[in-house]
Amino acid sequence: MTAAKPTTGRTGQVIVASTRAAAGVYTDRTGPVIDAWLRAHGWLVLDRAVVADGEPVGDALAAAVEAGLDLVITTGGTGVSPTDQTPEQTLPLLERQLPGIMEELRRRGTAATPLAVLSRGYAGIAGGRTVVINLPGSTGGVQDGLAVLGEILDHLIDQVRGADHTTAPTGTGHPPKAHTGSAEPKDPRHGH
């Protein structure tokens, strides 16, 4: 394990899906970006796993879920080439999907390139506690993904852990609302 002063008690890992990077013929540029972002946000980050496309991605994901990590972010393998199998390796592990995260990632990505709509990644919860996010293998796609996560990740992890919330997440543009515990109607759009 490698970490820089974790402040949140939250554990995460990055899985790089790239046959070429796993073979040492290509230097992955996205995994280090995600690692650094997580550490800057106080996460305890396990050593990055760089694996070949296909079943090795599923094996690495299953191991991270089995270890009870709070977050696993994959990068790569979300496109439409024959070797892009990250979504197929991810979906069987998810008990609950979070499609809005990927919809927002694709929406933001299309501002830079129409090719962003080709990303087939998933987001969801596995093992009852591990949030899994598939990001593209491009640096632009990763930056878009981290921007989305920066706005929701703390709130998401708190919810998965079953914590009650006293304020709305930052970055929503809505003023915080105190939860009174009264018979306030639940908002079905947000799963609260």
N, C-alpha and C positions, 0 to 999 in steps of 0.2 A: 504494500500500500504506500502511496505517496500523497502527502497532503501539505497544505500551507495554512496553518492555523485555522482549522475548521471552527465556525462559529454557530452553525445551525444544527449540528448533530445529524446531518443528513449525508447519506452515502450515495455515490453515483459512479457510473462507469461508462466509458465510451467504447463502442464496438465499431471498428472500421471494416466494412465489407468491401474488400478489394483483393482479387486473386493476384494481381500484379504487385501490390504493396506487400501482401503476405509472402510472396516469393522474393521480395527484395529488389525487384526490377523497377520499382516506382516508389517515389517518396510521397506518402500521404500528406496532404496539406490541411485537411479539414479536422482530423482528430485532435491535433495540438491546439487548434483554435477553440474547440469545444472544451477540452481539458482546462485551458487557461480561463475561459469564461466561468466555468463551474467553480474553480478555485477562487477566482476573484469575487464570487458570490458566497464564499464561505463553505463550500461543499468539501467533504472528504472524498477525494477521487481515487479510485482504485486504478492500478496500472491499465493502460489502454490495451484492448485486445485487437490485434490486426489479424483478420482471418480471410480465407478464400471465400468467394461468393458461394451461395447455396447452403447445404447442410451445416457447414462449420458456423455459419451465422446463427442458425437455430440452436446449435449446441452451446455457443457462447451466451446467447440470450437465456436459454434454459438454466445454465449455471448461475448467471447473475440473479435470475428470479429465485432460484433455489437458495442462494445466499441471503435473500431477503433485502437486497438493496432497495433504496427509495426510488432511484431513477436510473434508467439505462437509455442512452441515446445512441442510436446507430447512425452511421453516415455511409452512404453509398448503397448501390444495388437497388435503387427505387425506380429506375427507368424502365424502358421497354426492350432492352437488348436481351438476347436469349439467356445470358448469365445473370441478369438482374433478378434475384430471387429473395431479396430481403423481405418484401411484403408477405410472400408465401411462407417464409420461415417465422414471421412475427405473428400473423393472424391466429394460428392454432393456439398460441400461448395466451391470447387476450381473453379475459373473462368479460370485460366491459370496454367498449370502444369509445373514443373521444374524437368523433369526426370533425368537430368544429375547429380543432387545432390544425388539422391538415388542410381544411378548407381555407382557413385564414393564411396559412403558409403559402398555398398555391395562389391565393388572391394577391398577396403582397409580391410574390415572385413574378407575376405577370406584368407588374409595373416595369420590370427590367427586361424580361424576355417572355414571349408567348410560349416558349418551351416549358415553362414552369408547370403548365397544366398536365404535362406528361409524368410528373412525379406521382407514384402510386403508393407512397408510404402510408403507414397507419400510426395512430396514437391510441393508447389505451392502458388498462390496468391488468397486470398479470400477477398470479400468486396472491391475490387479495391485497397487495400493498405496493407492488413495484410499478411505477409509471414507466411505460416504454414509448419512446418517440423515434420514428424513422425520419431522419433528415437526408436530403440528397447528398451526393458526393461532391458537389461543387461548392466552392467557397462562398459564392453569392447565395446559394440555397441555404447554407449553414448560417450565414449572417441573418437572413430572413427568419430562419427558424429560431435563432437565439433571441431575436427581437420580439417575436411572438411569446416565447417562453419567459422572457424578462418581465412581461406584463402579467403573467398568470401563474407562474410556477409555484411561488410560495403559497398562494391560495389553494392551488390544486393539491400540493403535498399535504397541507393542513387538512383538507377535506378527506383525502384518502386515509389519513391517520385518524379520522373521526373527530378532529378538534372542532370546537365551536368557534364561530367568528364574531368579533366585536365590531369590525369595520369592513367596508367593501375593499376589494383589492385596489392597490394604487394603479394609476394609468388608465382607469376606466372612464374618467371624465364625469363620474357621478360622485356626489358627496357621500361620505361614509354614513351608514345607517347603523344605529345601535340595535342589537338584537335584545328584545325584552323578554323573550321566552313566552310571550302571550300568544294568543291564537291568531297571530299574523298569518295571512294567507301565504302559502309557498308559491314561488315563482317557477312554474314548470319549465320555462325556457332555460333556466340555469341549474336545474337539478338540486335546488336547495329545499 
